[in-house]
Amino acid sequence: MKSLTFKIRVLSLIFIGLICQFSAEAQDVLYPFADKGKYGYINKSGKVVIPAQFEFADKFYEGMAVVKQGGKRGFIDITGKLVIPAQYDSKIDGYFSEGLACVKQGAKYTYIDKTGKTVLEPKCEHAYKFSEGMARMQVGLKFAYIDKTGNVVIKPEYDGGFDFKEGLARVKKNGKWGFVDKTGKAVIDFKYDEAFEFSEGLANVRVGNETTGKWGFIDKTGKVVIEPKFDKAFTFSDGLACIRVGDYKTGKFGYIDKTGKWVIDPIYTGAYFFSDGLACVSTSPLVNGSLKDAKWQYIDKNGKLVITRGSDFFADFYKGLAYVRYDGVFTYIDKTGKAVWTASAAGPGL
């Protein structure tokens, strides 16, 4: 009997934990909008839950969002309360990641926790968010990596560096790109002319110069999985990678799977990653590498056109909604193309 009671208690705690997790995740599902020059937030149904009042508003990450007031940036919680005063300068990735946010005051970068307390004060020219327990920073003209204690784990010896993804970071040395692990060990040699982060187990890399070089994909051992044969390749997302055939002025975009097989033929003049199962594409005419009077629609992973109305600019779906613009008016749509929120008039977007 005691054993049964114990099991029930354990299951109850697990259930409560899951409810709390789902509740925390649900908290992040607010969407910033702009209307009449001010920014606020809606929920997934399109209801305004935080009225437009800010000079700028970003997405919620880990229950906190960056907003701008009086020319400075601070953080609000899910209720719209300013919990960390607006005192920071512009920062590209200054949102919360792994419990810390990288912020800037003047020329100084610091890491703060969700109470606004300063946790780390790195000595560097630039600092960036934490990813997989590591944060990159620029010291002089070189890139290094620190852990959450502020300890420099990978010394400043790289000419370029990006966040850790799937256990590896792409770094540049002597004009070539390779990948290091979290000890700083080079696990993939510095031999690529360009490389992007690992996504879904593969990284897109280029062999040769930007004009005539070819793109392919490698795995995390450095093995070539898809031979470099594409004019341009982007990272995998939702199991597919966007590929360009031809140069940037006249090329067309399509999508391949992880075997390198074409799943969606290269027929688009513009295309972006799959997100939430949909990708934003365009067939508007190209003029000297730019789309003329661009209109963007959405396809599914079979290449079927599922949202036909053309938006004035591209927008990925994020947690079920996309922020598009129809005839100059910003609108949130769901994955059926239905408008859930529309600005009161034409104006600037996010």
Secondary structure, 3 states (H helix, E strand, C coil): CHHHHHHHHHHHHHHHHHHHHHHHHHHCCCEEEEECCEEEEECCCCCEEEEEEECEEEEEECCEEEEEECCEEEEECCCCCEEEEEEECCCCCCCEECCEEEEEECCEEEEECCCCCEEECCCCCEEEEEECCEEEEEECCEEEEECCCCCEEEEEEECEECCCECCEEEEEECCEEEEECCCCCEEEEEEECEECCCECCEEEEEECCCCCCEEEEECCCCCEEEEEEECEEEEEECCEEEEEECCCCCCEEEEECCCCCEEEEEEECEEEEEECCEEEEECCCEECCEECCCCEEEECCCCCEEEEEEECCCCCCECCEEEEEECCEEEEECCCCCEEEECCCCCCCC
